[in-house]
Amino acid sequence: MQCSNCKGSIHPSEARCPHCGAERVPRRVFFGEKQREFELTQEEDSFVPGHFLETEDLHSWSERGLESNRYSAALAQTLTQPVRWGGFFRRVLAFLIDFVVVIVLAIVMGMLSHIGYKVGLASHGRTITWENSMPLILILTCACVVLATSYFVVFHGMEGKTIGKWLLGLRVVGPERRSISYRQAFLRWLGTVGFGPLVISLLWVLWNPERRAWHDFLARTWVIRD
C-alpha cells in the first residue's frame, strides 16, 4: 500500500510512513452496503404487461386478428352456399383441353430438342439416323412424362385449376372446400394414370352423388364449379 502523504510504499503492519513519518490512514471497510445496481427501478417495478408494446405492433396484431376473422367468415359463407359439382362431360372436355395443351408443349419441346441434337451431330460431321436417334427418343419420352406430371401437379397444387378447368369454371378442392396440397395433386395424378385404362374409373362420376372419380377418392379431392 502507499502513503497518502508522500506516496511511498508502507507495509500493512506499520502505523507510520518510514519515509515522511506521516501516520497511516486505516482503510475503512463498509459492511452491509446495499447493492443498488441490482435493484429494480421505479419504472421496472411498476411494469404492466403490454405497457412496453409499441402502438404499431398492437395495430398489426389487431389487423391480423381482423384478417383471420374475415377469412373465417368467408369460409363459413362459402360452406353454406350450395355446392355445384363438376359434371362428367364438363370434366372430360376440360381434360381434353389440358391434353391438347400438353401435346402442344411436347411438340415444341421435341422440335427444339431435335434442332439441338441435329446441330450437335453436324458439328461432328454426322447426320441423324435411326440408330443414333434412339437416345433422343428415350430422352424425349421421359421429358414428356415429366412435363405432363408437372403440368397437372403444379396447376392443381397452386390454385386447383388447370387451363382446361379454368376455361370451364372447374376447381379441385379438398375437405371443406379448401385448396389441395401438392401431395394431394400428385396422388390424384397417379390415380388418374393408374386408373386411366379402367374406363369405369371415370364413368364412376356418372353414378356418384358428388361426381367423384376413383382418383378423387384416392387423393380425397372433389371437383366443383366456381
C-alpha positions in Angstrom: 0.0 0.0 0.0 1.0 3.6 -0.4 1.4 6.6 1.9 -1.3 9.2 1.5 1.3 12.0 2.0 4.4 11.1 0.1 3.1 8.2 -1.9 5.8 5.9 -0.6 5.3 2.2 0.0 4.1 1.2 3.5 3.9 -2.2 4.9 0.5 -3.0 6.3 1.9 -3.7 9.7 3.5 -0.2 10.0 1.5 2.5 11.7 3.6 5.4 10.3 5.3 6.0 7.0 9.0 5.2 7.2 9.8 8.0 4.6 7.9 11.0 5.8 6.7 9.9 9.3 3.0 10.6 8.4 0.5 8.5 10.2 -1.0 5.8 8.1 -4.7 6.3 7.5 -6.5 3.0 8.2 -8.5 1.5 5.3 -12.3 1.7 6.0 -14.4 -1.3 5.2 -18.2 -0.8 4.8 -20.4 -3.7 5.7 -23.9 -4.1 4.6 -23.7 -1.7 1.7 -26.8 -2.0 -0.4 -26.2 -3.3 -3.9 -28.3 -0.7 -5.8 -27.2 -1.8 -9.2 -29.4 -5.0 -8.8 -32.5 -3.1 -7.7 -35.5 -2.6 -9.9 -36.1 1.0 -10.9 -39.4 2.6 -10.3 -40.4 2.2 -13.9 -39.4 -1.5 -14.0 -41.1 -2.2 -10.6 -44.4 -0.7 -12.0 -44.3 -2.9 -15.1 -47.7 -3.7 -16.6 -48.0 -6.5 -19.2 -48.3 -4.8 -22.7 -47.0 -1.5 -21.4 -43.9 -1.6 -23.5 -45.6 -2.8 -26.6 -45.3 -0.4 -29.5 -48.5 1.0 -30.9 -47.6 -0.3 -34.4 -47.2 -3.8 -33.0 -50.7 -3.6 -31.4 -52.1 -2.3 -34.6 -50.5 -5.1 -36.7 -51.8 -7.7 -34.3 -55.3 -6.3 -34.4 -55.1 -6.3 -38.3 -54.1 -10.0 -38.2 -57.0 -10.8 -36.0 -59.4 -9.0 -38.3 -58.0 -10.8 -41.3 -58.4 -14.1 -39.5 -62.0 -13.3 -38.6 -62.7 -12.2 -42.2 -61.2 -15.5 -43.5 -63.3 -17.5 -41.1 -66.4 -15.6 -42.1 -65.7 -16.0 -45.8 -65.1 -19.7 -45.3 -68.4 -20.1 -43.3 -70.2 -18.2 -46.1 -68.7 -20.5 -48.7 -69.6 -23.6 -46.8 -73.3 -22.5 -46.5 -73.6 -22.0 -50.3 -75.0 -24.9 -52.3 -72.3 -27.0 -54.0 -72.3 -27.4 -57.7 -70.3 -30.5 -58.6 -68.3 -30.8 -61.8 -70.3 -33.0 -64.2 -69.0 -35.8 -66.3 -69.0 -34.1 -69.7 -67.6 -30.9 -68.4 -64.7 -32.7 -66.7 -64.0 -34.8 -69.9 -63.9 -31.7 -72.0 -61.6 -29.9 -69.6 -59.2 -32.9 -69.6 -59.2 -32.9 -73.5 -58.2 -29.2 -73.4 -55.4 -30.0 -71.0 -54.4 -33.0 -73.2 -54.1 -30.7 -76.2 -52.1 -28.1 -74.2 -49.6 -30.8 -73.0 -49.3 -32.2 -76.6 -48.5 -28.7 -78.0 -45.9 -28.2 -75.3 -44.4 -31.6 -76.0 -44.2 -30.8 -79.7 -42.5 -27.5 -79.1 -40.0 -29.3 -76.7 -39.4 -32.0 -79.3 -38.7 -29.6 -82.1 -36.2 -27.7 -80.0 -34.6 -30.9 -78.9 -34.4 -32.2 -82.5 -32.8 -29.0 -83.7 -30.2 -29.0 -80.8 -29.5 -32.7 -81.4 -29.1 -32.2 -85.2 -26.7 -29.3 -84.7 -24.7 -31.3 -82.2 -24.3 -34.2 -84.7 -23.5 -31.8 -87.5 -20.6 -30.3 -85.5 -19.0 -33.8 -85.6 -19.8 -34.3 -89.3 -22.7 -36.7 -88.7 -26.4 -36.7 -89.6 -29.4 -38.0 -87.7 -30.2 -41.7 -88.4 -32.5 -44.2 -86.9 -29.6 -45.8 -85.0 -28.2 -42.6 -83.3 -31.7 -41.1 -82.7 -32.7 -43.7 -80.1 -31.1 -41.7 -77.2 -33.1 -38.6 -78.3 -36.3 -40.6 -78.4 -35.7 -42.0 -74.9 -34.9 -38.6 -73.5 -38.0 -37.1 -75.1 -40.2 -39.8 -73.8 -39.0 -39.2 -70.2 -39.3 -35.5 -70.7 -42.9 -35.8 -71.9 -43.8 -37.8 -68.8 -42.2 -35.2 -66.5 -43.9 -32.4 -68.5 -47.4 -34.0 -68.1 -46.8 -34.7 -64.4 -45.5 -31.2 -63.7 -48.4 -29.6 -65.6 -51.2 -31.3 -63.6 -49.5 -31.4 -60.2 -48.3 -27.8 -60.3 -51.5 -26.3 -61.6 -53.7 -28.3 -59.2 -51.4 -27.6 -56.3 -51.3 -23.8 -56.9 -55.0 -23.0 -57.5 -56.8 -26.3 -58.1 -57.2 -25.3 -61.8 -55.5 -26.4 -65.0 -56.1 -24.4 -68.2 -59.0 -26.7 -69.1 -60.6 -26.4 -65.7 -60.1 -22.6 -65.7 -61.8 -22.3 -69.1 -64.8 -24.4 -68.0 -65.1 -23.0 -64.5 -64.0 -26.1 -62.6 -61.8 -26.3 -59.5 -60.3 -29.2 -57.5 -60.7 -28.8 -53.7 -60.1 -30.8 -50.6 -62.3 -31.3 -47.5 -64.3 -28.2 -46.5 -63.6 -26.8 -50.0 -60.0 -25.9 -49.1 -57.1 -25.8 -51.5 -55.4 -29.1 -52.1 -51.7 -29.6 -51.4 -49.1 -30.7 -53.9 -49.1 -34.1 -52.3 -52.8 -34.5 -53.0 -52.3 -33.2 -56.5 -49.5 -35.8 -57.1 -51.7 -38.6 -55.6 -54.5 -37.5 -57.9 -52.3 -37.6 -60.9 -51.0 -41.1 -60.0 -54.6 -42.2 -59.7 -55.5 -40.7 -63.0 -52.7 -42.5 -64.8 -53.2 -45.8 -62.8 -57.0 -45.9 -63.2 -57.0 -44.5 -66.7 -57.1 -47.8 -68.5 -60.1 -48.7 -66.5 -62.9 -46.7 -68.1 -65.1 -47.4 -65.1 -62.9 -45.1 -63.0 -64.1 -42.0 -64.9 -67.6 -43.4 -65.6 -68.0 -43.6 -61.8 -68.6 -39.8 -61.9 -72.0 -40.6 -63.5 -73.2 -42.6 -60.5 -71.5 -40.9 -57.6 -73.7 -38.2 -56.0 -70.7 -35.9 -55.5 -69.4 -36.6 -59.0 -66.1 -38.1 -57.8 -63.9 -40.4 -59.8 -61.6 -43.1 -58.3 -58.6 -40.8 -58.3 -60.7 -38.3 -56.3 -61.3 -40.9 -53.6 -57.6 -41.7 -53.6 -56.5 -38.1 -53.1 -59.5 -37.0 -51.0 -60.5 -34.3 -53.6 -63.7 -33.0 -55.1 -64.3 -31.1 -58.4 -66.7 -28.2 -58.1 -67.9 -25.5 -60.3 -67.0 -21.9 -59.4 
